[in-house]
Amino acid sequence: MSTQFDSLFKTDEEIKMDIISDFANELLYEAKKLADRYGKDEFLKMIKPEK
Protein backbone atom coordinates (compact mmCIF):
# COMPACT_ATOMS: atom_id res chain seq x y z
CA MET A 1 0.00 0.00 0.00
CA SER A 2 1.33 3.42 -0.96
CA THR A 3 1.31 6.28 1.48
CA GLN A 4 1.99 9.98 1.26
CA PHE A 5 5.36 9.32 2.91
CA ASP A 6 6.68 7.38 -0.10
CA SER A 7 7.57 10.65 -1.82
CA LEU A 8 9.83 11.62 1.11
CA PHE A 9 12.31 8.84 0.41
CA LYS A 10 14.39 8.17 -2.69
CA THR A 11 14.62 4.74 -4.23
CA ASP A 12 17.98 2.98 -4.45
CA GLU A 13 18.03 3.72 -8.17
CA GLU A 14 17.44 7.44 -7.58
CA ILE A 15 20.24 7.51 -5.01
CA LYS A 16 22.61 5.78 -7.46
CA MET A 17 21.73 8.28 -10.20
CA ASP A 18 22.34 11.20 -7.81
CA ILE A 19 25.77 9.82 -6.90
CA ILE A 20 26.70 9.30 -10.55
CA SER A 21 25.45 12.78 -11.45
CA ASP A 22 27.43 14.39 -8.62
CA PHE A 23 30.57 12.50 -9.65
CA ALA A 24 30.17 13.47 -13.31
CA ASN A 25 29.62 17.13 -12.44
CA GLU A 26 32.69 17.19 -10.18
CA LEU A 27 34.78 15.43 -12.84
CA LEU A 28 33.74 17.92 -15.52
CA TYR A 29 34.40 20.84 -13.18
CA GLU A 30 37.92 19.59 -12.44
CA ALA A 31 38.57 18.90 -16.14
CA LYS A 32 37.51 22.44 -17.03
CA LYS A 33 39.83 23.87 -14.36
CA LEU A 34 42.76 21.91 -15.84
CA ALA A 35 41.85 22.94 -19.39
CA ASP A 36 41.67 26.58 -18.29
CA ARG A 37 45.02 26.30 -16.52
CA TYR A 38 47.00 24.43 -19.17
CA GLY A 39 45.04 25.18 -22.31
CA LYS A 40 42.76 22.87 -24.24
CA ASP A 41 45.45 21.28 -26.43
CA GLU A 42 47.81 20.56 -23.54
CA PHE A 43 44.95 19.19 -21.45
CA LEU A 44 43.91 16.83 -24.25
CA LYS A 45 47.52 15.61 -24.51
CA MET A 46 47.50 14.86 -20.77
CA ILE A 47 44.33 12.74 -20.90
CA LYS A 48 44.79 10.94 -24.23
CA PRO A 49 46.60 7.63 -24.09
CA GLU A 50 49.87 7.49 -25.98
CA LYS A 51 49.92 5.30 -29.08
DSSP file (Angstrom, degrees, kcal/mol; ACC not computed):
  #  RESIDUE AA STRUCTURE BP1 BP2  ACC     N-H-->O    O-->H-N    N-H-->O    O-->H-N    TCO  KAPPA ALPHA  PHI   PSI    X-CA   Y-CA   Z-CA
    1    1 A M              0   0    0      0, 0.0     2,-0.3     0, 0.0     0, 0.0   0.000 360.0 360.0 360.0 134.4    0.0    0.0    0.0
    2    2 A S        -     0   0    0      2,-0.0     2,-0.3     3,-0.0     0, 0.0  -0.644 360.0-170.6 -89.3 142.2    1.3    3.4   -1.0
    3    3 A T    >   -     0   0    0     -2,-0.3     3,-1.2     1,-0.0     4,-0.3  -0.775  40.0-104.0-124.7 172.1    1.3    6.3    1.5
    4    4 A Q  G >  S+     0   0    0     -2,-0.3     3,-0.6     1,-0.2     4,-0.1   0.693 116.2  67.1 -68.5 -17.3    2.0   10.0    1.3
    5    5 A F  G >> S+     0   0    0      1,-0.2     3,-1.7     2,-0.1     4,-0.5   0.650  77.2  82.1 -79.1 -15.0    5.4    9.3    2.9
    6    6 A D  G X4 S+     0   0    0     -3,-1.2     3,-1.0     1,-0.3    -1,-0.2   0.848  86.0  58.1 -57.5 -34.4    6.7    7.4   -0.1
    7    7 A S  G <4 S+     0   0    0     -3,-0.6    -1,-0.3    -4,-0.3    -2,-0.1   0.619  94.7  66.6 -74.0 -11.2    7.6   10.6   -1.8
    8    8 A L  G <4 S+     0   0    0     -3,-1.7     2,-0.4    -4,-0.1    -1,-0.2   0.704  97.6  60.1 -79.7 -19.6    9.8   11.6    1.1
    9    9 A F  S << S-     0   0    0     -3,-1.0     2,-0.2    -4,-0.5    -1,-0.0  -0.876  77.3-133.2-115.9 141.2   12.3    8.8    0.4
   10   10 A K        -     0   0    0     -2,-0.4     2,-0.1     1,-0.1    -2,-0.0  -0.609  24.3-118.3 -87.6 150.5   14.4    8.2   -2.7
   11   11 A T     >  -     0   0    0     -2,-0.2     4,-2.2     1,-0.1     5,-0.2  -0.389  30.1-105.9 -77.6 164.8   14.6    4.7   -4.2
   12   12 A D  H  > S+     0   0    0      1,-0.2     4,-2.4     2,-0.2     5,-0.2   0.888 123.1  53.4 -57.7 -38.7   18.0    3.0   -4.4
   13   13 A E  H  > S+     0   0    0      2,-0.2     4,-2.4     1,-0.2    -1,-0.2   0.902 107.8  49.4 -65.1 -41.3   18.0    3.7   -8.2
   14   14 A E  H  > S+     0   0    0      2,-0.2     4,-2.1     1,-0.2    -1,-0.2   0.889 110.8  50.3 -64.8 -39.2   17.4    7.4   -7.6
   15   15 A I  H  X S+     0   0    0     -4,-2.2     4,-2.2     2,-0.2    -2,-0.2   0.923 110.2  49.9 -64.2 -44.5   20.2    7.5   -5.0
   16   16 A K  H  X S+     0   0    0     -4,-2.4     4,-2.5     1,-0.2    -2,-0.2   0.917 110.8  49.6 -59.8 -44.2   22.6    5.8   -7.5
   17   17 A M  H  X S+     0   0    0     -4,-2.4     4,-2.5     1,-0.2    -1,-0.2   0.881 109.5  51.8 -65.3 -37.4   21.7    8.3  -10.2
   18   18 A D  H  X S+     0   0    0     -4,-2.1     4,-2.6     2,-0.2    -1,-0.2   0.913 110.6  48.3 -63.2 -42.7   22.3   11.2   -7.8
   19   19 A I  H  X S+     0   0    0     -4,-2.2     4,-2.4     2,-0.2    -2,-0.2   0.928 113.3  46.7 -64.1 -45.4   25.8    9.8   -6.9
   20   20 A I  H  X S+     0   0    0     -4,-2.5     4,-2.7     2,-0.2    -2,-0.2   0.912 113.0  49.8 -63.0 -42.5   26.7    9.3  -10.6
   21   21 A S  H  X S+     0   0    0     -4,-2.5     4,-2.5     2,-0.2    -2,-0.2   0.922 111.1  48.5 -62.8 -45.2   25.5   12.8  -11.4
   22   22 A D  H  X S+     0   0    0     -4,-2.6     4,-2.3     2,-0.2    -1,-0.2   0.914 112.9  48.4 -61.1 -43.3   27.4   14.4   -8.6
   23   23 A F  H  X S+     0   0    0     -4,-2.4     4,-2.7     2,-0.2    -2,-0.2   0.928 112.0  48.6 -62.8 -46.2   30.6   12.5   -9.6
   24   24 A A  H  X S+     0   0    0     -4,-2.7     4,-2.6     1,-0.2     5,-0.2   0.908 111.8  49.3 -62.4 -42.4   30.2   13.5  -13.3
   25   25 A N  H  X S+     0   0    0     -4,-2.5     4,-2.2     2,-0.2    -1,-0.2   0.914 112.9  46.9 -63.9 -42.0   29.6   17.1  -12.4
   26   26 A E  H  X S+     0   0    0     -4,-2.3     4,-2.5     2,-0.2    -2,-0.2   0.903 112.1  51.0 -65.6 -41.2   32.7   17.2  -10.2
   27   27 A L  H  X S+     0   0    0     -4,-2.7     4,-2.4     1,-0.2    -2,-0.2   0.924 111.8  46.3 -62.1 -45.6   34.8   15.4  -12.8
   28   28 A L  H  X S+     0   0    0     -4,-2.6     4,-2.4     2,-0.2    -1,-0.2   0.882 111.2  52.7 -65.5 -37.8   33.7   17.9  -15.5
   29   29 A Y  H  X S+     0   0    0     -4,-2.2     4,-2.0    -5,-0.2    -2,-0.2   0.931 111.9  44.9 -62.3 -45.7   34.4   20.8  -13.2
   30   30 A E  H  X S+     0   0    0     -4,-2.5     4,-2.1     2,-0.2    -2,-0.2   0.890 112.2  52.3 -67.0 -39.0   37.9   19.6  -12.4
   31   31 A A  H  X S+     0   0    0     -4,-2.4     4,-2.6     1,-0.2    -1,-0.2   0.912 109.1  50.1 -62.4 -42.5   38.6   18.9  -16.1
   32   32 A K  H  X S+     0   0    0     -4,-2.4     4,-2.7     2,-0.2     5,-0.2   0.902 108.2  53.0 -63.9 -40.5   37.5   22.4  -17.0
   33   33 A K  H  X S+     0   0    0     -4,-2.0     4,-2.0     2,-0.2    -1,-0.2   0.920 111.6  46.0 -60.2 -43.2   39.8   23.9  -14.4
   34   34 A L  H  X S+     0   0    0     -4,-2.1     4,-3.0     2,-0.2     5,-0.4   0.910 112.4  50.2 -66.2 -41.6   42.8   21.9  -15.8
   35   35 A A  H  X S+     0   0    0     -4,-2.6     4,-1.9     1,-0.2    -2,-0.2   0.893 111.8  48.3 -63.8 -39.0   41.9   22.9  -19.4
   36   36 A D  H  < S+     0   0    0     -4,-2.7    -1,-0.2    -5,-0.2    -2,-0.2   0.877 115.9  44.7 -66.9 -36.6   41.7   26.6  -18.3
   37   37 A R  H  < S+     0   0    0     -4,-2.0    -2,-0.2    -5,-0.2    -1,-0.2   0.925 129.3  21.6 -74.6 -45.3   45.0   26.3  -16.5
   38   38 A Y  H  < S-     0   0    0     -4,-3.0     4,-0.4     1,-0.2    -3,-0.2   0.547 112.0-106.1-102.8  -9.2   47.0   24.4  -19.2
   39   39 A G     X  -     0   0    0     -4,-1.9     4,-2.5    -5,-0.4     5,-0.2   0.085  32.7 -86.6  91.4 150.2   45.0   25.2  -22.3
   40   40 A K  H  > S+     0   0    0      1,-0.2     4,-2.6     2,-0.2     5,-0.2   0.911 124.2  48.4 -59.8 -47.2   42.8   22.9  -24.2
   41   41 A D  H  > S+     0   0    0      1,-0.2     4,-1.8     2,-0.2    -1,-0.2   0.919 114.0  45.5 -63.4 -44.6   45.5   21.3  -26.4
   42   42 A E  H  > S+     0   0    0     -4,-0.4     4,-1.8     2,-0.2    -1,-0.2   0.895 112.4  52.2 -65.7 -39.9   47.8   20.6  -23.5
   43   43 A F  H  X S+     0   0    0     -4,-2.5     4,-1.6     1,-0.2    -2,-0.2   0.927 108.1  50.8 -61.6 -45.2   45.0   19.2  -21.4
   44   44 A L  H  X S+     0   0    0     -4,-2.6     4,-1.8     1,-0.2    -1,-0.2   0.870 108.2  53.3 -62.2 -35.7   43.9   16.8  -24.3
   45   45 A K  H  < S+     0   0    0     -4,-1.8    -1,-0.2     1,-0.2    -2,-0.2   0.885 107.4  52.6 -63.9 -37.2   47.5   15.6  -24.5
   46   46 A M  H  < S+     0   0    0     -4,-1.8    -2,-0.2     1,-0.2    -1,-0.2   0.841 116.3  37.1 -68.5 -33.1   47.5   14.9  -20.8
   47   47 A I  H  < S+     0   0    0     -4,-1.6    -1,-0.2    -5,-0.1    -2,-0.2   0.660  96.5  90.3 -98.1 -15.9   44.3   12.7  -20.9
   48   48 A K  S  < S-     0   0    0     -4,-1.8     2,-0.1    -5,-0.2     0, 0.0  -0.619  81.1-117.1 -80.9 137.5   44.8   10.9  -24.2
   49   49 A P        -     0   0    0      0, 0.0     2,-0.2     0, 0.0    -2,-0.1  -0.440  31.4-111.1 -69.4 145.9   46.6    7.6  -24.1
   50   50 A E              0   0    0      1,-0.1    -5,-0.0    -2,-0.1     0, 0.0  -0.536 360.0 360.0 -76.8 143.6   49.9    7.5  -26.0
   51   51 A K              0   0    0     -2,-0.2    -1,-0.1     0, 0.0     0, 0.0   0.418 360.0 360.0 -96.7 360.0   49.9    5.3  -29.1
